[in-house]
Amino acid sequence: MTAEKGRSPAVEIEVDGRMVRVSNPDRVYFPAIGATKLDLVEYHLSVGDGIVRALYERPCMLHRFPEGLAGEKVHQKRIPRGAPPWLETVRLHFPRYDRYADELCVTELAAVAWAVQMSTVEFHPWNSRRGHTEMPDEWRIDLDPMPDCDFGRVRRVAAIAHEVLDEIGATGWPKTSGGRGLHIYVRIAPEHDFAEVRLAALAFAREVERRAPDEVTTTWWRKDRDPAALFVDYNQNARDHTMAAAYSVRGVPDARVSAPLRWDEIDEARPADFTIRTMPGRFAECGDLHKEIDDAVFDIAPLLEWAERDARGGAEVPPEPERT
């Protein structure tokens, strides 16, 4: 195959019986480490079981970098025309504009490889699945550090969050955010809408704040937060708010990955330890640390009771983020 001027020849990769064509495989996406588009494809194949489990049947927004990290970042909801016929999607309604979008719905590894071929670096799935898109089955705890908050504080707050989860009988599955924070996922039954799950998440966040008032904030307005605090971001449970999936690469120079962790690793782990260069070996050794997440379903009723208690005490529910 003849390459266009300035472009490397396309290659074809077989993924579970499907052929995925990767155009311009030598394009450098991460100049700091020299990682190419083909490197990205091969990374995702190396963690295939994990990334598919994290995305399985979830509407997924794609964060694309058509020219690599140095170029423009594109947030893509709609699958483009010309996508392979075997690619699965789910139709979503966006009430702000009264529009619909057919978003990628990963059910197999070839769909992930196709998305990377389309210059996707980050995968941002919903916390609901296509069978019940308006009823989340994943409660997400986002430990989001403010600019002056160091990772030591993130670790300490994670320990408190773990303590609270244990007390209410919920199993949390931690991972690095791929940035400066940590995420903890809890599988829940798809029996509540986004507003109720966000309310439960807020009640949990306030409990963590009560236990560490000098380190944690749930303050709604960013301008009013202590710049050294850690924000427990309950808004990540609002409709159409997404976070990078487990095993998703992040659009940062060293190609960090949102990496699943064991709880006993958090005290020593550093976000920079987990990149597309180091994760394949880790995955080969440890497997998917979130493999059993679907087996530990939590009922959020205790958190909704906490929310009612907080309301009786005069606590207000902050407005929901604006929907798209």
Secondary structure as GFF3:
##gff-version 3
##sequence-region A 1 324
A	DSSP	beta_strand	11	15	.	.	.	ID=ss1
A	DSSP	beta_strand	18	22	.	.	.	ID=ss2
A	DSSP	beta_strand	28	30	.	.	.	ID=ss3
A	DSSP	beta_strand	35	36	.	.	.	ID=ss4
A	DSSP	alpha_helix	37	46	.	.	.	ID=ss5
A	DSSP	alpha_helix	48	55	.	.	.	ID=ss6
A	DSSP	beta_strand	59	64	.	.	.	ID=ss7
A	DSSP	beta_strand	74	76	.	.	.	ID=ss8
A	DSSP	beta_strand	89	94	.	.	.	ID=ss9
A	DSSP	beta_strand	99	105	.	.	.	ID=ss10
A	DSSP	alpha_helix	109	117	.	.	.	ID=ss11
A	DSSP	beta_strand	120	125	.	.	.	ID=ss12
A	DSSP	three_ten_helix	130	132	.	.	.	ID=ss13
A	DSSP	beta_strand	138	145	.	.	.	ID=ss14
A	DSSP	alpha_helix	151	168	.	.	.	ID=ss15
A	DSSP	beta_strand	173	176	.	.	.	ID=ss16
A	DSSP	beta_strand	182	188	.	.	.	ID=ss17
A	DSSP	alpha_helix	194	211	.	.	.	ID=ss18
A	DSSP	beta_strand	216	217	.	.	.	ID=ss19
A	DSSP	three_ten_helix	222	224	.	.	.	ID=ss20
A	DSSP	beta_strand	230	232	.	.	.	ID=ss21
A	DSSP	three_ten_helix	234	237	.	.	.	ID=ss22
A	DSSP	three_ten_helix	263	265	.	.	.	ID=ss23
A	DSSP	three_ten_helix	271	273	.	.	.	ID=ss24
A	DSSP	alpha_helix	279	286	.	.	.	ID=ss25
A	DSSP	three_ten_helix	293	295	.	.	.	ID=ss26
A	DSSP	beta_strand	297	298	.	.	.	ID=ss27
A	DSSP	alpha_helix	301	312	.	.	.	ID=ss28
###
